[in-house]
Amino acid sequence: MTQKFTKLTLLILLSAITIGFAQEGEKRHLPIIDVHVHAMKVNPAFASDMCPWFLTSMPGGDPLDDAPTFMTADCAHPLKAAKSDKEFQDALISTMKRLNMTIVASGDASVIRSWQKAAEPGRVIPSIAISNSEAMSVVAFTDSLSSGFYKVMGEVAPQYQGLSPSDMSLDPYFAAAEKLNIPVGIHMGTGGNGTININNPKYRASLGNPFLLEDMLARHPKLKIWVMHAGYPLIDEMVALMGANAYVYVDIAGMIWSYPLEEVNNYIKRLVQAGFGKRIMYGTDLMIWPELLETSIGVIENATYLSFDQKRDILFNNAVRFFRLDESKYK
């Protein structure tokens, strides 16, 4: 499929989220949990607008040309990038309130605390990110988890460091999370078009294979993990891993907006067809584009292959179960 995404396409997807209101006459939207949000300071120099679902065809390149990019604003109505921390926070909190959202956020602790202060209590769940043993000692990491501020471990992204998630250097960190009953989110899958050429020379596509989780999971049988980006594009391996490991969930973040819409829907549909509709969680991989929340939600709400109950599982119920949340607090 090589069509440009038009304003009508975007409006159809965005309008779909209106069905999420509980009952006619009620203004409270049915609750949504985004399990994959990045809390980062906005750098205006690198805050570029972006088209969702833009990769209708992979851009070509030449090593003598400028470095490739994994996003483009070459569409009629690109999503606007926030130009300041305040602009992003204001837009994020406003959308969260309007759509009755809760987010799991990792990244800059000061940004997370600021979001927590601005949002309704309990709506911003802090997550601690670590990708290699040089970033933080095991003792410091365990102390951070034990402090009570962080409720989640992730995004763990050893793939960008040229490491397997089963590398023994990471094992003590997973052991700490297992002991403290902390759920873990692990990056598995693509890192953006041309990521190695841009700024991640250690990244290896082969290290995104979900099967690489097996040894680590065998060592930590009570560890609860979710595979970020649903291991895209390795659907067969992802299905096999989930079939063998009952505590493995996935999120559909990142891939839900960075590949052709037909491809995104086919991938999610395959997971559901394989019987894992109760273990798929909604996520955006949100960075600096506030409108990405509604755009991504629209993909799920507009999915004709999903029933209403399946949509509610993906958007809310599965995350409540995975993170062991009190459902009554998010209605």
SEFIDREN-236401 format. One line per field, with one value per atom (N, C-alpha, C): residue number from 1; atom name; x, y, z. Coordinates in pm, whole numbers, plus 50000, padded with zeros to 5 digits. Example, Ala and Ser with C-alpha at 12.3 -4.5 7.8 and 13.67 -1.06 7.14 Angstrom:
seq = (1	1	1	2	2	2)
atom = (N	CA	C	N	CA	C)
X = (51319	51230	51320	51285	51367	51290)
Y = (49431	49550	49670	49775	49894	50003)
Z = (50780	50780	50780	50708	50714	50787)
//
This chain:
seq = (1	1	1	2	2	2	3	3	3	4	4	4	5	5	5	6	6	6	7	7	7	8	8	8	9	9	9	10	10	10	11	11	11	12	12	12	13	13	13	14	14	14	15	15	15	16	16	16	17	17	17	18	18	18	19	19	19	20	20	20	21	21	21	22	22	22	23	23	23	24	24	24	25	25	25	26	26	26	27	27	27	28	28	28	29	29	29	30	30	30	31	31	31	32	32	32	33	33	33	34	34	34	35	35	35	36	36	36	37	37	37	38	38	38	39	39	39	40	40	40	41	41	41	42	42	42	43	43	43	44	44	44	45	45	45	46	46	46	47	47	47	48	48	48	49	49	49	50	50	50	51	51	51	52	52	52	53	53	53	54	54	54	55	55	55	56	56	56	57	57	57	58	58	58	59	59	59	60	60	60	61	61	61	62	62	62	63	63	63	64	64	64	65	65	65	66	66	66	67	67	67	68	68	68	69	69	69	70	70	70	71	71	71	72	72	72	73	73	73	74	74	74	75	75	75	76	76	76	77	77	77	78	78	78	79	79	79	80	80	80	81	81	81	82	82	82	83	83	83	84	84	84	85	85	85	86	86	86	87	87	87	88	88	88	89	89	89	90	90	90	91	91	91	92	92	92	93	93	93	94	94	94	95	95	95	96	96	96	97	97	97	98	98	98	99	99	99	100	100	100	101	101	101	102	102	102	103	103	103	104	104	104	105	105	105	106	106	106	107	107	107	108	108	108	109	109	109	110	110	110	111	111	111	112	112	112	113	113	113	114	114	114	115	115	115	116	116	116	117	117	117	118	118	118	119	119	119	120	120	120	121	121	121	122	122	122	123	123	123	124	124	124	125	125	125	126	126	126	127	127	127	128	128	128	129	129	129	130	130	130	131	131	131	132	132	132	133	133	133	134	134	134	135	135	135	136	136	136	137	137	137	138	138	138	139	139	139	140	140	140	141	141	141	142	142	142	143	143	143	144	144	144	145	145	145	146	146	146	147	147	147	148	148	148	149	149	149	150	150	150	151	151	151	152	152	152	153	153	153	154	154	154	155	155	155	156	156	156	157	157	157	158	158	158	159	159	159	160	160	160	161	161	161	162	162	162	163	163	163	164	164	164	165	165	165	166	166	166	167	167	167	168	168	168	169	169	169	170	170	170	171	171	171	172	172	172	173	173	173	174	174	174	175	175	175	176	176	176	177	177	177	178	178	178	179	179	179	180	180	180	181	181	181	182	182	182	183	183	183	184	184	184	185	185	185	186	186	186	187	187	187	188	188	188	189	189	189	190	190	190	191	191	191	192	192	192	193	193	193	194	194	194	195	195	195	196	196	196	197	197	197	198	198	198	199	199	199	200	200	200	201	201	201	202	202	202	203	203	203	204	204	204	205	205	205	206	206	206	207	207	207	208	208	208	209	209	209	210	210	210	211	211	211	212	212	212	213	213	213	214	214	214	215	215	215	216	216	216	217	217	217	218	218	218	219	219	219	220	220	220	221	221	221	222	222	222	223	223	223	224	224	224	225	225	225	226	226	226	227	227	227	228	228	228	229	229	229	230	230	230	231	231	231	232	232	232	233	233	233	234	234	234	235	235	235	236	236	236	237	237	237	238	238	238	239	239	239	240	240	240	241	241	241	242	242	242	243	243	243	244	244	244	245	245	245	246	246	246	247	247	247	248	248	248	249	249	249	250	250	250	251	251	251	252	252	252	253	253	253	254	254	254	255	255	255	256	256	256	257	257	257	258	258	258	259	259	259	260	260	260	261	261	261	262	262	262	263	263	263	264	264	264	265	265	265	266	266	266	267	267	267	268	268	268	269	269	269	270	270	270	271	271	271	272	272	272	273	273	273	274	274	274	275	275	275	276	276	276	277	277	277	278	278	278	279	279	279	280	280	280	281	281	281	282	282	282	283	283	283	284	284	284	285	285	285	286	286	286	287	287	287	288	288	288	289	289	289	290	290	290	291	291	291	292	292	292	293	293	293	294	294	294	295	295	295	296	296	296	297	297	297	298	298	298	299	299	299	300	300	300	301	301	301	302	302	302	303	303	303	304	304	304	305	305	305	306	306	306	307	307	307	308	308	308	309	309	309	310	310	310	311	311	311	312	312	312	313	313	313	314	314	314	315	315	315	316	316	316	317	317	317	318	318	318	319	319	319	320	320	320	321	321	321	322	322	322	323	323	323	324	324	324	325	325	325	326	326	326	327	327	327	328	328	328	329	329	329	330	330	330	331	331	331)
atom = (N	CA	C	N	CA	C	N	CA	C	N	CA	C	N	CA	C	N	CA	C	N	CA	C	N	CA	C	N	CA	C	N	CA	C	N	CA	C	N	CA	C	N	CA	C	N	CA	C	N	CA	C	N	CA	C	N	CA	C	N	CA	C	N	CA	C	N	CA	C	N	CA	C	N	CA	C	N	CA	C	N	CA	C	N	CA	C	N	CA	C	N	CA	C	N	CA	C	N	CA	C	N	CA	C	N	CA	C	N	CA	C	N	CA	C	N	CA	C	N	CA	C	N	CA	C	N	CA	C	N	CA	C	N	CA	C	N	CA	C	N	CA	C	N	CA	C	N	CA	C	N	CA	C	N	CA	C	N	CA	C	N	CA	C	N	CA	C	N	CA	C	N	CA	C	N	CA	C	N	CA	C	N	CA	C	N	CA	C	N	CA	C	N	CA	C	N	CA	C	N	CA	C	N	CA	C	N	CA	C	N	CA	C	N	CA	C	N	CA	C	N	CA	C	N	CA	C	N	CA	C	N	CA	C	N	CA	C	N	CA	C	N	CA	C	N	CA	C	N	CA	C	N	CA	C	N	CA	C	N	CA	C	N	CA	C	N	CA	C	N	CA	C	N	CA	C	N	CA	C	N	CA	C	N	CA	C	N	CA	C	N	CA	C	N	CA	C	N	CA	C	N	CA	C	N	CA	C	N	CA	C	N	CA	C	N	CA	C	N	CA	C	N	CA	C	N	CA	C	N	CA	C	N	CA	C	N	CA	C	N	CA	C	N	CA	C	N	CA	C	N	CA	C	N	CA	C	N	CA	C	N	CA	C	N	CA	C	N	CA	C	N	CA	C	N	CA	C	N	CA	C	N	CA	C	N	CA	C	N	CA	C	N	CA	C	N	CA	C	N	CA	C	N	CA	C	N	CA	C	N	CA	C	N	CA	C	N	CA	C	N	CA	C	N	CA	C	N	CA	C	N	CA	C	N	CA	C	N	CA	C	N	CA	C	N	CA	C	N	CA	C	N	CA	C	N	CA	C	N	CA	C	N	CA	C	N	CA	C	N	CA	C	N	CA	C	N	CA	C	N	CA	C	N	CA	C	N	CA	C	N	CA	C	N	CA	C	N	CA	C	N	CA	C	N	CA	C	N	CA	C	N	CA	C	N	CA	C	N	CA	C	N	CA	C	N	CA	C	N	CA	C	N	CA	C	N	CA	C	N	CA	C	N	CA	C	N	CA	C	N	CA	C	N	CA	C	N	CA	C	N	CA	C	N	CA	C	N	CA	C	N	CA	C	N	CA	C	N	CA	C	N	CA	C	N	CA	C	N	CA	C	N	CA	C	N	CA	C	N	CA	C	N	CA	C	N	CA	C	N	CA	C	N	CA	C	N	CA	C	N	CA	C	N	CA	C	N	CA	C	N	CA	C	N	CA	C	N	CA	C	N	CA	C	N	CA	C	N	CA	C	N	CA	C	N	CA	C	N	CA	C	N	CA	C	N	CA	C	N	CA	C	N	CA	C	N	CA	C	N	CA	C	N	CA	C	N	CA	C	N	CA	C	N	CA	C	N	CA	C	N	CA	C	N	CA	C	N	CA	C	N	CA	C	N	CA	C	N	CA	C	N	CA	C	N	CA	C	N	CA	C	N	CA	C	N	CA	C	N	CA	C	N	CA	C	N	CA	C	N	CA	C	N	CA	C	N	CA	C	N	CA	C	N	CA	C	N	CA	C	N	CA	C	N	CA	C	N	CA	C	N	CA	C	N	CA	C	N	CA	C	N	CA	C	N	CA	C	N	CA	C	N	CA	C	N	CA	C	N	CA	C	N	CA	C	N	CA	C	N	CA	C	N	CA	C	N	CA	C	N	CA	C	N	CA	C	N	CA	C	N	CA	C	N	CA	C	N	CA	C	N	CA	C	N	CA	C	N	CA	C	N	CA	C	N	CA	C	N	CA	C	N	CA	C	N	CA	C	N	CA	C	N	CA	C	N	CA	C	N	CA	C	N	CA	C	N	CA	C	N	CA	C	N	CA	C	N	CA	C	N	CA	C	N	CA	C	N	CA	C	N	CA	C	N	CA	C	N	CA	C	N	CA	C	N	CA	C	N	CA	C	N	CA	C	N	CA	C	N	CA	C	N	CA	C	N	CA	C	N	CA	C	N	CA	C	N	CA	C	N	CA	C	N	CA	C	N	CA	C	N	CA	C	N	CA	C	N	CA	C	N	CA	C	N	CA	C	N	CA	C	N	CA	C	N	CA	C	N	CA	C	N	CA	C	N	CA	C	N	CA	C	N	CA	C	N	CA	C	N	CA	C	N	CA	C	N	CA	C	N	CA	C	N	CA	C	N	CA	C	N	CA	C	N	CA	C	N	CA	C	N	CA	C	N	CA	C	N	CA	C	N	CA	C	N	CA	C	N	CA	C	N	CA	C	N	CA	C	N	CA	C	N	CA	C	N	CA	C	N	CA	C	N	CA	C	N	CA	C	N	CA	C	N	CA	C	N	CA	C	N	CA	C	N	CA	C	N	CA	C	N	CA	C	N	CA	C	N	CA	C	N	CA	C	N	CA	C	N	CA	C	N	CA	C	N	CA	C)
X = (50085	50000	50088	50067	50158	50083	49968	49892	49942	49919	49947	49831	49859	49752	49697	49568	49504	49443	49395	49327	49206	49135	49018	49055	49168	49213	49234	49302	49330	49202	49109	48984	48901	48901	48826	48879	49011	49072	49048	49063	49044	48899	48807	48666	48623	48698	48661	48668	48753	48767	48643	48551	48430	48344	48360	48279	48324	48434	48485	48412	48318	48243	48147	48138	48070	47926	47846	47706	47667	47562	47514	47479	47526	47500	47610	47696	47807	47927	48003	48119	48247	48241	48360	48392	48507	48549	48584	48560	48604	48756	48806	48948	49041	49157	49261	49393	49475	49609	49712	49801	49912	50035	50086	50192	50332	50342	50473	50486	50523	50541	50681	50746	50880	50872	50925	50931	51067	51067	51194	51178	51289	51289	51289	51212	51198	51317	51380	51487	51430	51401	51337	51415	51546	51628	51602	51551	51525	51378	51292	51148	51085	51087	51034	50893	50812	50679	50691	50583	50594	50462	50472	50355	50341	50225	50205	50183	50215	50196	50265	50379	50438	50511	50552	50637	50557	50484	50415	50517	50636	50750	50875	50969	51091	51171	51211	51290	51424	51465	51595	51706	51827	51937	52067	52166	52300	52397	52504	52597	52662	52656	52711	52611	52485	52381	52380	52290	52269	52220	52238	52195	52045	52001	51857	51783	51655	51572	51461	51417	51311	51175	51168	51038	51040	50920	50908	50784	50785	50667	50606	50636	50592	50451	50354	50214	50131	50005	49920	49905	49895	49869	49954	50082	50171	50135	50172	50151	50255	50212	50300	50381	50509	50597	50586	50585	50588	50724	50724	50846	50904	50834	50884	50830	50894	50846	50704	50677	50544	50438	50469	50372	50338	50441	50416	50336	50377	50307	50161	50137	49999	49912	49966	49889	49867	49971	49960	49856	49864	49772	49630	49613	49479	49417	49497	49446	49417	49505	49482	49352	49324	49200	49078	49086	48972	48940	49044	49024	49037	49042	49044	49161	49281	49398	49490	49559	49669	49789	49910	50028	50136	50215	50338	50452	50525	50624	50764	50859	51000	51083	51199	51287	51333	51328	51376	51287	51346	51267	51202	51270	51213	51091	51094	50978	50862	50892	50788	50722	50803	50746	50660	50702	50622	50489	50491	50367	50277	50335	50256	50186	50256	50200	50085	50095	49993	49874	49894	49787	49707	49597	49521	49606	49588	49668	49660	49777	49782	49779	49770	49757	49890	50000	50133	50211	50238	50306	50453	50546	50688	50752	50837	50912	51059	51146	51290	51353	51426	51485	51631	51672	51813	51838	51954	51983	52116	52201	52327	52377	52470	52516	52603	52646	52728	52645	52516	52431	52404	52395	52362	52403	52457	52494	52369	52385	52272	52218	52309	52268	52184	52233	52160	52026	52025	51902	51800	51846	51758	51704	51791	51747	51640	51657	51559	51423	51425	51300	51236	51321	51270	51217	51252	51211	51061	50996	50851	50808	50901	50866	50841	50935	50923	50838	50741	50652	50678	50762	50785	50932	50985	51119	51106	51157	51152	51170	51200	51219	51361	51371	51499	51530	51642	51669	51811	51850	51986	52016	51912	51932	52013	51991	52065	52211	52240	52376	52450	52385	52445	52440	52342	52331	52199	52203	52082	52017	51884	51819	51856	51911	51955	52102	52167	52307	52320	52416	52427	52459	52510	52538	52410	52297	52169	52093	52138	52062	52035	52131	52103	51991	51975	51869	51732	51725	51600	51568	51671	51652	51593	51640	51588	51441	51406	51266	51178	51229	51152	51128	51230	51217	51117	51113	51026	50891	50865	50739	50714	50822	50814	50801	50697	50684	50789	50828	50940	50898	50934	50911	51044	51053	51178	51158	51244	51242	51282	51195	51226	51164	51246	51191	51274	51212	51284	51311	51412	51448	51433	51359	51342	51425	51375	51443	51582	51682	51818	51879	51829	51875	52025	52081	52225	52302	52251	52319	52308	52204	52180	52261	52229	52298	52304	52278	52282	52368	52499	52585	52591	52558	52563	52435	52329	52201	52214	52150	52145	52001	51950	51813	51796	51897	51889	51868	51908	51892	51750	51664	51523	51439	51502	51429	51372	51239	51179	51235	51285	51342	51461	51527	51642	51603	51474	51426	51419	51423	51391	51485	51614	51707	51686	51665	51640	51511	51406	51279	51290	51371	51391	51461	51550	51620	51531	51427	51340	51193	51149	51016	50900	50925	50817	50824	50913	50924	50814	50746	50638	50690	50694	50747	50645	50662	50592	50693	50673	50762	50713	50794	50756	50766	50676	50666	50624	50580	50530	50629	50759	50859	50853	50788	50773	50909	50921	50819	50819	50877	50896	50774	50664	50537	50538	50598	50598	50674	50788	50866	50790	50720	50646	50532	50460	50350	50403	50514	50571	50615	50678	50724	50606	50501	50385	50315	50316	50255	50328	50459	50540	50551	50523	50541	50414	50343	50211	50215	50332	50340	50393	50408	50459	50343	50343	50247	50322	50250	50314	50246	50319	50252	50271	50187	50189	50242	50319	50374	50474	50489	50586	50540	50524	50479	50340	50261	50122	50113	50223	50220	50335	50434	50553	50565	50458	50455	50321	50308	50181	50065	49955	49842	49793	49794	49752	49845	49974	50073	50051	50023	49998	49877	49769	49648	49668	49741	49766	49844	49939	50022	49938	49859	49774	49671	49614	49514	49574	49696	49761	49777	49813	49825	49691	49586	49451	49408	49434	49397	49470	49591	49669	49619	49522	49462	49515	49588	49651	49587	49458	49388	49387	49405	49406	49546	49643	49779	49843	49758	49804	49769	49865	49841	49866	49784	49799	49918	49991	50099	50128	50188	50220	50368	50456	50596	50603	50517	50502	50632	50668	50786	50748	50749	50728	50606	50521	50404	50277	50219	50101	49984	49964	49850	49863	49982	50004	49916	49877	49788	49657	49590	49460	49473	49580	49603	49614	49692	49715	49590	49521	49396	49297	49294	49204	49230	49355	49386	49312	49310	49242	49091	49041	48897	48836	48914	48863	48889	48946	48981	48855	48812	48688	48703	48826	48849	48846	48831	48824	48683	48634	48506	48521	48411	48417	48494	48467	48536	48686	48723	48865	48936	48867	48925	48944	48846	48857	48969	48988	49099	49232	49250	49376	49398	49294	49307	49310	49263	49254	49267	49180	49169	49298	49369	49490	49600	49610	49710	49675	49546	49504	49549	49529	49569	49721	49790	49936	50004	49964	50028	49965	49864	49796	49740	49667	49611	49472	49432	49298	49206	49129	49046	48953	48902	48804	48862	48994	49056	49066	49038	49058	48930	48819	48691	48654)
Y = (49881	50000	50123	50215	50328	50461	50469	50592	50684	50816	50913	50913	50933	50942	51084	51098	51228	51273	51396	51447	51362	51312	51229	51102	51039	50918	50943	51053	51085	51115	51189	51224	51100	51003	50879	50808	50800	50730	50805	50936	51013	51012	51018	51019	50888	50783	50652	50648	50733	50727	50777	50843	50890	50776	50655	50543	50498	50553	50514	50577	50667	50723	50620	50614	50504	50486	50590	50582	50718	50719	50845	50940	51062	51161	51170	51068	51073	51138	51216	51283	51212	51116	51044	50935	50944	50844	50713	50603	50475	50480	50423	50438	50373	50435	50387	50390	50288	50284	50274	50372	50371	50322	50205	50142	50181	50273	50299	50447	50528	50672	50712	50797	50845	50986	51000	51131	51192	51291	51351	51502	51571	51714	51742	51839	51873	51958	51917	51996	52059	52189	52253	52235	52220	52205	52074	51975	51843	51806	51903	51878	51893	51786	51788	51729	51783	51728	51589	51510	51370	51319	51238	51172	51032	50997	50858	50769	50640	50540	50580	50649	50710	50613	50497	50410	50324	50392	50319	50253	50309	50245	50297	50208	50248	50345	50459	50553	50493	50519	50472	50559	50515	50593	50559	50641	50623	50672	50597	50641	50775	50824	50957	51068	51029	51128	51158	51248	51273	51146	51137	51018	50998	50875	50846	50889	50905	50940	50838	50812	50715	50781	50913	50979	51091	51130	51235	51318	51440	51526	51550	51459	51471	51414	51481	51445	51571	51562	51682	51741	51655	51703	51627	51660	51592	51628	51540	51568	51668	51770	51877	51836	51865	51838	51952	51917	52019	52090	52217	52297	52331	52291	52318	52214	52201	52107	52141	52270	52312	52282	52309	52282	52133	52051	51907	51862	51906	51864	51908	52032	52083	52001	51969	51890	51748	51690	51553	51544	51631	51626	51652	51746	51777	51655	51586	51466	51355	51338	51235	51257	51382	51411	51387	51433	51422	51278	51195	51056	50959	51010	50925	50827	50882	50801	50790	50679	50654	50615	50657	50625	50564	50476	50426	50501	50580	50671	50640	50635	50615	50728	50751	50856	50948	51078	51181	51187	51161	51157	51291	51401	51534	51559	51511	51525	51439	51317	51229	51292	51347	51411	51531	51606	51722	51676	51570	51515	51465	51397	51346	51460	51569	51684	51746	51746	51809	51718	51589	51494	51455	51384	51329	51226	51210	51112	50972	50907	50770	50754	50865	50856	50848	50880	50867	50765	50650	50541	50542	50570	50582	50447	50446	50327	50363	50275	50301	50226	50298	50240	50206	50091	50050	49955	49971	49888	49816	49856	49784	49805	49723	49724	49844	49920	50037	50159	50154	50268	50290	50181	50188	50057	50066	49944	49868	49741	49658	49709	49750	49801	49927	50022	50147	50120	50027	49992	49931	49839	49774	49876	49968	50074	50161	50191	50273	50204	50073	49998	49989	49973	49956	50085	50199	50328	50349	50282	50296	50391	50474	50569	50496	50410	50335	50209	50190	50076	49974	50011	49931	49940	49836	49837	49837	49942	49951	50096	50125	50034	49976	49845	49777	49758	49811	49811	49768	49646	49600	49587	49578	49564	49680	49800	49918	49915	49831	49820	49700	49633	49514	49393	49391	49283	49207	49081	49000	49029	49020	49036	48925	48816	48707	48717	48828	48847	48846	48773	48756	48885	48986	49113	49181	49148	49206	49122	49000	48906	48953	49016	49061	49165	49243	49344	49277	49178	49104	49027	48978	48907	49001	49125	49222	49251	49267	49292	49173	49053	48932	48924	48951	48942	49044	49162	49270	49271	49171	49162	49285	49333	49448	49400	49442	49402	49471	49405	49451	49465	49578	49600	49596	49511	49491	49524	49611	49644	49523	49484	49378	49421	49432	49470	49576	49643	49742	49868	49942	50065	50189	50178	50291	50274	50324	50310	50372	50291	50342	50373	50311	50346	50327	50224	50201	50314	50363	50467	50604	50621	50752	50770	50691	50715	50592	50474	50352	50244	50266	50171	50033	50018	49887	49807	49872	49806	49693	49580	49468	49418	49410	49363	49221	49139	49000	48990	49093	49092	49129	49153	49177	49051	48939	48812	48773	48758	48721	48594	48503	48379	48405	48520	48552	48576	48588	48604	48472	48362	48233	48196	48213	48174	48259	48389	48477	48438	48409	48370	48237	48148	48019	48039	48136	48165	48238	48305	48386	48352	48236	48186	48268	48351	48431	48577	48606	48742	48765	48878	48913	49019	48985	49079	49110	49227	49252	49293	49238	49264	49389	49494	49619	49607	49676	49674	49536	49449	49316	49237	49266	49191	49211	49319	49342	49344	49279	49213	49060	49008	48863	48798	48797	48752	48604	48520	48375	48347	48410	48392	48446	48560	48620	48530	48476	48384	48260	48207	48087	48114	48230	48264	48281	48347	48368	48237	48147	48018	47936	47953	47875	47940	48071	48145	48222	48174	48229	48371	48417	48548	48655	48622	48718	48788	48922	49007	49087	49164	49253	49390	49491	49617	49641	49726	49753	49893	49946	50081	50091	50211	50236	50185	50055	49996	50045	50088	50127	50253	50329	50450	50461	50373	50393	50301	50227	50141	50161	50118	50134	50077	50146	50110	49968	49925	49788	49686	49716	49628	49621	49736	49742	49655	49674	49598	49449	49411	49269	49206	49279	49226	49205	49306	49296	49184	49178	49074	48935	48916	48785	48746	48841	48812	48769	48838	48804	48668	48643	48515	48399	48426	48322	48296	48375	48351	48438	48546	48626	48763	48774	48900	48950	48859	48897	48939	48936	48969	49075	49153	49266	49394	49484	49611	49729	49830	49952	50034	50090	50182	50267	50383	50470	50474	50463	50501	50652	50721	50866	50937	51033	51115	51263	51328	51473	51517	51421	51453	51424	51523	51498	51435	51473	51419	51269	51215	51072	50984	51034	50958	50926	51030	51008	50935	50964	50895	50745	50705	50563	50496	50564	50509	50483	50575	50560	50433	50388	50264	50147	50142	50033	50049	50168	50188	50167	50189	50177	50039	49947	49814	49728	49704	49628	49481	49431	49291	49266	49373	49361	49387	49305	49331	49443	49493	49596	49544	49422	49366	49350	49311	49298	49433	49536	49671	49716	49687	49728	49650	49524	49447	49513	49548	49608	49745	49824	49962	49976	49873	49891	49761	49666	49549	49470	49450	49368	49434	49566	49638	49635	49643	49633	49500	49393	49261	49249	49295	49280	49356	49481	49564	49551	49463	49437	49568	49642	49770	49751	49848	49850	49914	49831	49879	49992	49987	50087	50229	50243	50376	50443	50368	50422	50433	50418	50433	50579)
Z = (50000	50000	50000	49906	49891	49891	49958	49960	50070	50051	50155	50254	50381	50479	50480	50458	50444	50576	50575	50694	50727	50624	50647	50721	50681	50749	50897	50929	51068	51144	51081	51149	51178	51086	51108	51232	51243	51355	51485	51482	51604	51649	51553	51591	51656	51628	51683	51834	51894	52038	52111	52038	52105	52155	52100	52148	52285	52333	52463	52580	52556	52667	52722	52854	52922	52877	52884	52844	52790	52711	52656	52770	52759	52862	52965	52975	53069	53002	53078	53024	53059	53150	53193	53092	53030	52932	53001	52934	52988	53009	53117	53151	53049	53033	52943	53018	52998	53057	52944	52939	52844	52921	52885	52963	52915	52820	52759	52720	52818	52798	52843	52765	52798	52857	52977	53043	53013	52928	52888	52875	52890	52869	52718	52677	52536	52492	52385	52322	52196	52197	52080	51951	51962	51842	51771	51844	51785	51791	51813	51823	51685	51609	51472	51468	51379	51359	51295	51302	51260	51203	51098	51041	51099	51155	51197	51077	51091	50986	50856	50865	50746	50656	50710	50630	50534	50443	50338	50245	50240	50174	50244	50267	50337	50252	50308	50229	50191	50069	50024	50080	50062	50116	50047	50073	50019	50125	50151	50256	50231	50106	50076	50102	50123	50153	50302	50341	50483	50550	50681	50755	50739	50733	50721	50847	50833	50948	50962	51086	51106	51116	51093	51092	50989	50947	50847	50876	50827	50839	50701	50608	50470	50451	50514	50495	50514	50483	50485	50624	50725	50860	50961	50969	51065	51208	51301	51443	51489	51559	51602	51724	51720	51835	51935	52063	52168	52165	52190	52183	52320	52426	52561	52657	52772	52874	52917	52935	52981	52877	52751	52645	52640	52653	52648	52770	52889	53010	53008	52969	52967	52873	52754	52657	52706	52767	52818	52928	53027	53141	53095	53002	52951	52883	52800	52732	52831	52929	53031	53105	53141	53213	53124	53002	52911	52876	52861	52821	52937	53060	53179	53173	53151	53127	53248	53255	53347	53262	53301	53222	53309	53249	53310	53242	53320	53263	53313	53220	53256	53200	53262	53212	53321	53294	53385	53510	53627	53751	53781	53749	53778	53691	53568	53479	53530	53572	53626	53748	53837	53958	53922	53824	53780	53723	53643	53589	53700	53799	53911	53984	54002	54073	53996	53864	53780	53754	53761	53729	53853	53830	53941	54014	54144	54219	54160	54148	54099	53950	53877	53732	53659	53726	53666	53749	53690	53759	53718	53811	53776	53747	53645	53606	53594	53638	53635	53518	53436	53316	53339	53288	53292	53176	53111	52994	53001	53095	53113	53255	53298	53436	53468	53366	53390	53429	53400	53426	53574	53651	53793	53859	53978	54049	54092	54116	54160	54293	54383	54514	54499	54416	54394	54328	54233	54164	54261	54344	54441	54541	54585	54677	54612	54482	54411	54404	54377	54373	54512	54613	54749	54809	54750	54806	54798	54704	54691	54581	54532	54426	54295	54258	54134	54156	54069	54076	53966	53869	53750	53712	53648	53591	53438	53376	53232	53187	53072	52963	52969	52985	52977	52828	52783	52638	52607	52644	52616	52467	52385	52241	52186	52241	52196	52241	52339	52390	52329	52233	52174	52264	52356	52453	52439	52470	52481	52616	52627	52757	52855	52804	52891	52927	52889	52926	53079	53130	53274	53349	53281	53348	53395	53333	53371	53472	53493	53574	53717	53786	53923	53929	53823	53821	53807	53719	53707	53835	53901	54028	54133	54136	54232	54205	54077	54041	54077	54053	54086	54237	54316	54461	54515	54453	54500	54429	54344	54269	54182	54119	54030	53886	53813	53672	53586	53478	53395	53250	53189	53047	52972	52869	52796	52649	52596	52454	52372	52279	52183	52050	51948	51818	51750	51657	51578	51658	51615	51684	51600	51490	51400	51274	51164	51036	51039	51010	51005	51140	51246	51380	51398	51336	51346	51280	51167	51093	51159	51241	51300	51429	51531	51659	51750	51696	51778	51713	51704	51632	51694	51823	51889	51869	51822	51803	51701	51730	51636	51627	51506	51487	51542	51529	51575	51725	51801	51946	51989	51892	51922	51914	51896	51885	52022	52033	52162	52223	52140	52194	52286	52270	52355	52501	52527	52664	52740	52670	52732	52846	52829	52936	53061	53042	53156	53227	53151	53211	53285	53234	53302	53436	53443	53569	53668	53619	53706	53677	53721	53684	53740	53842	53899	53854	53761	53708	53606	53620	53528	53431	53301	53204	53095	53034	52910	52804	52685	52572	52501	52507	52444	52292	52224	52078	52027	52119	52084	51998	52015	51941	51791	51745	51602	51533	51417	51335	51349	51457	51469	51536	51464	51520	51554	51473	51502	51632	51649	51771	51892	51872	51983	52028	51933	51964	52035	51988	52050	52193	52217	52351	52446	52402	52488	52517	52420	52443	52547	52554	52648	52785	52793	52919	52953	53054	53086	53142	53189	53252	53158	53030	52932	52863	52873	52804	52698	52618	52521	52525	52481	52447	52298	52243	52099	52073	52167	52156	52043	51990	51886	51751	51740	51614	51576	51674	51646	51561	51553	51471	51371	51379	51297	51177	51147	51029	50960	50835	50765	50846	50844	50929	50904	50780	50749	50815	50815	50878	51028	51090	51234	51270	51197	51226	51205	51102	51077	51192	51246	51355	51481	51516	51634	51615	51496	51466	51483	51441	51453	51599	51684	51827	51886	51845	51893	51840	51713	51653	51720	51769	51836	51978	52024	52155	52267	52233	52338	52357	52328	52346	52489	52586	52728	52775	52684	52724	52634	52568	52486	52559	52574	52644	52550	52567	52488	52536	52442	52474	52353	52374	52262	52228	52329	52313	52299	52373	52363	52398	52312	52337	52336	52222	52221	52140	52101	52017	52096	52163	52248	52174	52046	51970	51944	51966	51940	52028	52145	52232	52162	52114	52050	51917	51845	51718	51741	51842	51869	51926	52016	52069	51956	51859	51745	51666	51661	51589	51652	51784	51854	51845	51873	51873	51734	51630	51494	51433	51511	51459	51447	51325	51302	51338	51349	51382	51533	51612	51757	51806	51900	51963	52066	52117	52220	52341	52383	52499	52474	52354	52322	52325	52278	52283	52427	52510	52651	52721	52682	52739	52705	52578	52534	52595	52600	52648	52799	52872	53018	53098	53073	53162	53176	53065	53071	53154	53146	53226	53374	53406	53546	53604	53528	53574	53584	53481	53477	53590	53612	53713	53852	53862	53989	54049	53965	54007	54067	54147	54204	54100	54031	53919	53960	54082	54126	54129	54137	54144	54007	53902	53769	53688	53753	53686	53686)
//
